[in-house]
Amino acid sequence: MNAKYHDVLEKIDDIAEKIYDDLTKRNIPYLSLPTRTKSNIYFNEKLNVWKYGKNNVQRSAKSLDGAYMLLRTMYMADFIKEMIKVNKSSTLREMYYISEGWDLAKFSSQNESNLLAEDLEVITSLMREDFKLRPEEDGARVIGDITIEEITRNNTKRMIHCQDDVGDSGYSIPYNVEPEKVAFKKSDVDLIVAIETGGMFDRLVENHFDEDYRALLVHLKGQPARSTRRFIKRLSEEKNLPVVVFTDCDPWSFRIFASVAYGAIKTAHISEYLASPSASYLGVTPSDIENYDLPTDKLTDEDIKSLKSELTDPRFQDSFWKHEIKLQLKLGKKSEQQALAKYGLDYVTDTYLPEKLSEMGMIKK
């Protein structure tokens, strides 16, 4: 067992010792952790990301629900320790079903087990990957002129060039992209373009945008998985590459950008591992709807509610976002990346992206 997992085991044992000490002192056992809401995040200037603030909530055995939570916590901690010792891993879904054998500690829903895994991350300042827990979904797809060294399941190294050694679907990001599993070797790209939809990713690949503009294309697959955000974060820092995020024009897509650049609210405890603070929003913007006369759909009531919520979100307080969100509310319209096809299949790569990237100083036209 390497030193990393010794540290993980120690932090898990610390939780059990805290509960044991409370019991031996005849105190009501409890665990304290930050509230995971947008009202309890602040900008950490040292890390340059959004983190949880000082507002805490206690998970206490004072109530029956709290007692059940602490019981489940102990079972989950024991389960994690066993996986580390036998060098196995589990999906979050598998852990949910394994809890069926935990008697009174079994989870009543998948969401309940997911939230408890997040609680353990917050308490220990570790990531679920350190606990040998993995999501159901895999990472995104990548195409560009970089070479990756990946450790296979047989513990051998293989080199993968993300243009020459992959098909049209690209290199698939694994769930674990930590340095002991994935290393970035040769890189001959100038920027990372993170793309929300598969259709637009495929359009840029088919039009050879990665080759023509020395770009690494990353398909976010909607709200990006942790491994995708971690991959972008590591590559951006280690190879000193700027990141631009290209999404649809709606409030949900703005939050996709926020999760990449600022950190998601539910994972603010590990923003320094997942967020790329230097990332810029490329589009599609509400201003683009006007400037490019794009086809649109009407905002729904839920869209409007979400946009108004973003006006109070501390991650959207700069002048750019204030202007764009207010403009979208005024227009009452939203648009998609694929709306650019109004001007032809090549318009996005021949005109829109070069214009936008040139304005941002990313490329020279």
N, C-alpha and C positions, 0 to 999 in steps of 0.2 A: 504494500500500500504506500502511495507516495505521500509527501508531506502535506499536500493540499487537502487530502481526505482526512488526515489526522486532525487538521484544524476544523474541518466540518464536524467530525465526531465530537470534538471538545465543545463546540458551540451548542450542539444538540444536547450533550450531557449537562451543559450549564442550565438549560431550560428545565430539565428534570430535577436538577439540584434545587432550583428556585422553588418549584412546587413542593418538593420534599421538605425543604427548610420551613416553608409556610405551615405545612402540616405538623411537623414536629414541634413548632412553636405555638401550635393551636391557633394559628391565624387562618383566615379564609384565603385559600390560594387564589392568585390572580396573575395575569400577564398584562403588561401595558404596551400599547403600540399606537402610532400616529393614526389619526383619522384620515381616511383616503378620500378627500374631497377637494374640489378646486379652491375652496375657501381656506384650505390648509396647505397650500404650496407657496413657496417663495423662491426667488431667483438667487441661487448660490453663486456669487461672483467668482469664487475660487475655482469651482468646478465648471462654471459657465452653463449650468443646466438648472432646471426647476426641480426642487426637492420638497419633501414634506416639512411642514413647520412644527411648532411646539404643541399644537393641540393633540391631546392623547385621549384614547378610550381604553377602559379596562375590561378585559375578559375575566370575569370573576365567578367563582363557584358560589357566590352569594345567591344567585338564581339557579333554577334547575337547568335552563338553557345554557348558562355559563358553565355549570358543572359538566354538562355533556360536552361542551366545546373543549374544556381542559382534558377530559378523558380521551376525546378523539385526538387531541394534540399529542398526548403521550403514546397512543397507538401509532400515529403517523411517524413520530420521532423514532420509535422502535423499528418500524418498517423500513425507514430510510437507513438506519444504522445497519440493518441486516443486508440490504442491497449493496451498500458500500463494502461490507465485509466479504460478500461472495462475488463482488464485481458484476452485478446485474443492474439492469435499469428497468423502469416501468413507465408506461404512459400515464397521464393523469386519469384517463378513462379506466385503465387497469386497476389503478389504486382505488378508485371509486368502487369497483366490483369486489376487490379484495377485502374491503371494509365489511362486506356481508358476513365475514367470519369474525368480526370484532364484537359480536353480541350487542350490548347497549351502546357501543361506540360507533356503530355503522352509520354512514352518512345517509341522509334522506334524499339528497339530490347531488348531481354532478357539480353544480355551482357551489354547493357547500364545501365540497372537498377542494375545489379549485381555490376558493377564498382562503381556506385554512393553509394551503400550500403557500399562498401569498403572504399570509400572516407570519409563517415561519421565515420567509425571506426577509421581511421587515425586522423581525426580532433578532435574527442572526447576522443581518447585513450580508447575506449570501444570495446566490441565484439558484433557482430550482434545478438548473443543470448540475450544480454542485451536490444536490440531493439525489442525483441519478433519476430525476423525474423529467420526462420529455412530453411535449405536446403531441396531439394526434396529427396536426398538420405539419408538412415539411416546409422548408424555406422556399424562397423564390427562385426564379431563373436568372441567369447572368450570361451575357455575351459581351466580349471585348478582348483587347490584346493584353491579357495578363496571364501569368502562369501560376497555378496554385499547387502546392504540395499537400496532399491529403493522406492521413493515416487510415488505411482500410480496416475492415473488421478483423482481418488476419494479422493486424499489427505490422503491416508493411507499408512503405511509402510509395505513392504514385504521383507522378507529375501530370497535370492537366492544363493544357492551353485552352483558354475559354473562347477560342475561335476555331482553331485547327482540330481540336480533339472532341468537339461536340457537334451535335446536329442543330437543326433550326430551333429546337427548344432550349438550347444552351446548357450551361452547367447548373445543376440543381444544388442549392445551398443546403447542407445537412443541418440537423437540429442543433448540433454542437459545433460551434465555429471558434472555440477557444484555441489559443496558440499550440496547445499540445495535440490538437487534431487537424487544424488547418493553418498553413503558413503561406504568406504571399511572397512569391519569388520575383521573377522578372515582371515589370509593369511598363507598358509603353502607351499609356493613355493620359489625357489631359484633364478629364473631368468624369464624374459619375452622374449619370442621368437616371434617377429613380422614377419609374413609370407606374401609375396606378393600375391600368387595365391591361389584360392580356392581348386584346385586339390592337391596342396602340403599340405595345412592345413588339408584337409580330410585324406591324407595319414598319417600324424603325429598323428591325432586323432585315426584312425583305428589301428595304430601300438602302441597305448598307450604311446606315447612319453611323454605326460604330466605327466603320473603317474611314468614312469620309471626314469625320470630325474627331477622330481619336478619342472616342467616348466609350466608357463602360456602361452598358445598358443593364439595368436591374428592374425586373418585374416585381412590383410590390405585392401583387395579388390582393388588391383592396387594402384593408387594414393590415399592415405588414406584421408578420410573425416576429417574435423576438430575435430569432436567429438571423433574419434578414436585416433588422436594424443593427444588430451587433456586427454583422458582416460589413455593412456600410460604414459604421463607426470605426471599426478597426482599419479597414482599407483606406479610408479618408485620412486618418491620423498617421498610419505607418508609411503611406506613400505620398502624403501631403497633397491630396486631391480635393478640389472643390466639389460640392454636392449640390445638384439642383433637383427639385421635385416637381414632376409633371403630372397633374391630376385633372379630374373633372372639376367643373365649377359649381360646387354645392357645399353646404356646411359640413357634410360628412367627409368630403375630400379635404377640406381645410384642416379637419382634425387628423387626417392621415399625415398631412405635412407636419402638423404640430407634434405628432408622436415620433416622427423621424428627427425633427430639428430640436424640439424643446423637451421631449419626453412626455409619455402618456401619464395622465393623472393616476391611473391604477398601478403604474410601475415607477412612480416618482422615487421610490426607495432605491432604485438601481439605474436612475437616469444617466449617471456618469458612465455606465457600461453600454447603454443603448442609444443615447441621443447624440446627434451630430450637430453641435451648436452653430457651425459655420454654414449649414445647409440653407439654400435660398429657394424661395417659391418661384417657380418658372411660370406656371399657369396651369389651367386656363383660369383667368381672372374675370370678375364682373366687367372690368374695363375692356377686356378682350371681346366680350359680347357686343359692346358698342363699336370698338375699333375695327373688328373684323366682321361685323354684321353676321354673327353666328346664329344658326337655328337654335331655338330655345324651347323649354317647357316651363309651365307656370310653377312657381314655388307652392308647395303644399303647406298646410297649416303647421305640420311638424317641421318642415324646413324653416319656416319663419320663426318658430319657437326656438329652434337650434341656433339660428343666426343671432337672435336677440340674446341667447345665453352666452354666445361667444363674445359679444360686446362686453360682458362682465368677466370673461375668462382672463386671468392675468397673463396668459401666454399670447393674447391677441390685442395687446394694448398699444402697440406702436402705431404711428400715423398711417403706414401702409395698410394694415389690417383694418383699422377703424374706417378708413376711406372706402376700402373695397367692400366690407360687410354692409356699411350703410348704403353704398351704391346698389348692391344686390337687393337689399330690402326695398329701395326706391324703384328699381326696375321690376321687381316681382318675378324675376326669371332666373332660370338656371340653364346650364349647358354642359355638354359632354366633350371629351377629347375628340371623339369620332365626328363631332359636328364640323370639324375642319375639313372633312372629306367633301363638304359642299363645293369646294374649289378644286377637287380632284385628289386622287390617291397620293400624289407626290407633294402636294402643297405643304403638308406638315413638315416634311424633311427639306424641301427646297426653299420654302419661304418662311413659314411661321417660326420654326425652331431657330434657324439662322438669325432671323430678325431679333427674336427675344434674347438669344444668347449673346448677340452682338451688343444689344442695349445694356446687358448686365456685365459686359466686359469679359465674358468667358471665351469668346472666339473673335477672330477678325474676319469680317465678310469679304 
